[in-house]
Amino acid sequence: MTPIASLIERLERLTGPDREVDAVVAVTVLPETYTRLDDGRIARHSPSQGSTAPARGYSPYMLVPELTSSLDAAVRFAEALLPEWDVILCIGKSIPTADVIGPTLEIGADFEGNPVDVYEQWQAAHPIPAIALVLAALKSMEARGEG
């Protein structure tokens, strides 16, 4: 099983937000930005600020985005992972769903010869909308063999 497939499985089993899962997703999917230090703290790297880590005694996940609880963080994550892709969230009376839709790959035709855009689309459902969006983004990565 690939690391991304393992993350997808772990996220699908969540019943609530989980900061350790947030950290595992960040370190696995964005290793150029997040690194787990030997003592368990997560360091964040940025070209403009260099490397920073939470001071000892503070939460080791302090600098990690709250991907499993914050819809804003999940949207920023999907946008960073999938630039130029669209994000659609459906939150209603049923289980929330999230779709990530890639740019047009080609112009095809339907059975009557009418032009049709062909694009990549991945969907996920989860009771927590932020997790649904992270799942959809990770499923697109897995399908494309990334990560």
C-alpha positions as a printed Julia matrix, in Angstrom:
147×3 Matrix{Float64}:
   0.0    0.0     0.0
   1.34   3.44   -0.93
   1.73   6.17    1.71
  -1.12   8.11    0.08
  -3.4    5.03    0.11
  -2.59   4.56    3.82
  -3.48   8.2     4.51
  -6.77   7.85    2.63
  -7.66   4.77    4.65
  -6.76   6.49    7.92
  -8.77   9.62    7.06
 -11.81   7.57    6.04
 -11.86   5.94    9.5
 -11.75   9.23   11.42
 -14.82  10.14   13.44
 -13.52  13.56   14.4
 -10.62  15.98   13.89
  -7.19  14.55   14.69
  -4.04  16.69   14.99
  -1.71  13.68   14.6
  -3.4   12.86   11.28
  -3.05  16.52   10.25
   0.69  16.2    10.92
   1.04  12.89    9.06
  -0.75  14.32    6.01
   1.41  17.49    6.03
   4.71  15.62    6.44
   3.8   12.94    3.86
   2.25  15.12    1.17
   4.18  18.36    1.65
   7.67  17.22    2.73
   9.28  20.35    1.28
   7.23  22.41    3.75
   6.82  20.17    6.84
   9.3   17.88    8.6
   8.92  15.78   11.74
  11.88  16.4    14.06
  13.45  13.62   16.16
  11.53  14.78   19.24
   8.16  14.62   17.43
   7.7   18.34   16.81
   6.76  19.41   13.3
   8.97  22.07   11.69
   7.72  24.31    8.88
  10.04  25.55    6.15
   9.5   28.62    4.01
  11.83  30.3     1.52
  11.33  33.71    3.12
  11.5   32.71    6.82
  13.7   29.63    6.81
  12.86  26.78    9.15
  10.78  27.24   12.29
   9.58  24.77   14.92
   7.37  25.17   17.99
   9.24  25.81   21.21
   9.55  22.81   23.51
   6.56  22.53   25.8
   4.12  23.8    23.18
   1.98  21.56   20.98
   4.23  19.68   18.54
   1.57  20.32   15.88
   1.36  24.07   16.45
   2.53  24.99   12.93
   0.57  22.27   11.09
  -2.66  23.33    9.35
  -5.83  21.95   10.95
  -6.71  19.88    7.89
  -9.22  17.6     9.61
 -11.18  20.36   11.32
 -10.86  23.6     9.35
 -12.54  23.97    5.98
 -10.34  27.01    5.28
  -7.19  24.94    5.91
  -8.52  22.09    3.76
  -9.28  24.48    0.88
  -5.77  26.01    1.09
  -4.3   22.47    1.15
  -6.29  21.41   -1.95
  -5.36  24.63   -3.77
  -1.65  24.15   -2.95
  -1.75  20.51   -4.01
  -3.87  21.02   -7.11
  -3.24  24.49   -8.57
  -5.69  25.41  -11.32
  -8.18  22.76  -10.14
 -11.68  23.65   -8.98
 -13.11  22.65   -5.61
 -16.81  21.94   -5.11
 -18.32  21.28   -1.68
 -21.85  20.02   -1.15
 -23.02  20.36    2.42
 -26.67  19.63    3.05
 -28.85  17.18    4.93
 -26.84  14.17    3.79
 -23.14  13.39    4.22
 -21.0   16.25    2.86
 -19.15  15.61   -0.38
 -16.17  17.31   -1.95
 -15.07  17.23   -5.58
 -11.79  18.34   -7.07
 -11.95  19.0   -10.8
  -8.85  19.36  -12.95
  -8.35  21.64  -15.93
  -9.68  20.51  -19.3
  -7.49  17.71  -20.67
  -9.01  17.65  -24.13
 -12.08  18.56  -26.07
 -13.98  15.44  -26.99
 -17.35  14.82  -28.6
 -20.52  13.14  -27.43
 -22.37  10.52  -29.45
 -24.0   13.24  -31.56
 -20.69  14.96  -32.3
 -21.24  17.88  -29.92
 -18.05  19.18  -28.25
 -17.49  17.98  -24.69
 -14.73  18.94  -22.27
 -12.85  15.99  -20.8
 -11.31  16.54  -17.38
 -10.24  14.67  -14.28
 -12.6   14.65  -11.28
 -12.36  13.0    -7.87
 -14.99  12.92   -5.16
 -15.06  11.94   -1.51
 -17.72  11.93    1.18
 -17.23  12.25    4.93
 -19.34  13.6     7.82
 -16.67  16.29    8.37
 -16.48  18.55    5.25
 -12.78  19.38    5.74
 -11.9   15.68    5.75
 -14.04  15.09    2.63
 -12.02  17.76    0.8
  -8.63  16.42    1.95
  -9.74  12.93    0.88
 -10.78  14.11   -2.59
  -7.42  15.85   -3.09
  -5.49  12.79   -1.91
  -7.55  10.46   -4.15
  -6.6   12.59   -7.15
  -2.93  12.35   -6.15
  -3.13   8.59   -5.74
  -4.84   8.14   -9.11
  -2.09  10.15  -10.82
   0.66   8.16   -9.07
   1.9   11.12   -7.04
   3.18  10.85   -3.49
